[in-house]
């Protein structure tokens, strides 16, 4: 019930909020946080660094998707034209010569992303482990 103040002729209620209980609660919370903060042990996060990276591949097989959705497989300086059906077998046979090899897919900027996904899916279904996308566009 609001307190009543008597001034002159009549009683009037005080329409102000009492801030003392609010300040008391805030000071108690402040003391609790100040006491518990030193007790919390900081956790360590193991972030990857350059030295911890996986071993570089011995051989990089590059699959180039041309403007007309033609496929080329490039190993070092040798280039071979392929179709999608034969690509997985050709990559698997090329990977058998090197134990640690990676496949990089490069595509023309005007190619539909669907074509790139089909090539990735075909390689993944064939069991190719390391498949990546090139950040540079093929000419």
Rosetta blueprint (number, residue, H / E / L):
1 X L
2 X L
3 X L
4 X E
5 X E
6 X E
7 X L
8 X L
9 X L
10 X L
11 X E
12 X E
13 X E
14 X L
15 X L
16 X L
17 X L
18 X L
19 X L
20 X H
21 X H
22 X H
23 X H
24 X H
25 X H
26 X H
27 X H
28 X H
29 X H
30 X H
31 X H
32 X H
33 X H
34 X H
35 X H
36 X H
37 X H
38 X L
39 X L
40 X L
41 X L
42 X L
43 X L
44 X L
45 X L
46 X L
47 X L
48 X L
49 X L
50 X H
51 X H
52 X H
53 X L
54 X L
55 X L
56 X L
57 X L
58 X L
59 X E
60 X E
61 X E
62 X E
63 X E
64 X E
65 X E
66 X L
67 X L
68 X L
69 X L
70 X L
71 X E
72 X E
73 X E
74 X E
75 X E
76 X L
77 X L
78 X E
79 X E
80 X E
81 X E
82 X E
83 X L
84 X H
85 X H
86 X H
87 X H
88 X H
89 X H
90 X H
91 X H
92 X H
93 X H
94 X H
95 X H
96 X H
97 X H
98 X L
99 X L
100 X L
101 X E
102 X E
103 X E
104 X E
105 X E
106 X E
107 X E
108 X L
109 X L
110 X L
111 X L
112 X L
113 X H
114 X H
115 X H
116 X H
117 X H
118 X H
119 X H
120 X H
121 X H
122 X H
123 X H
124 X H
125 X H
126 X L
127 X L
128 X L
129 X L
130 X L
131 X E
132 X E
133 X E
134 X L
135 X L
136 X L
137 X L
138 X L
139 X L
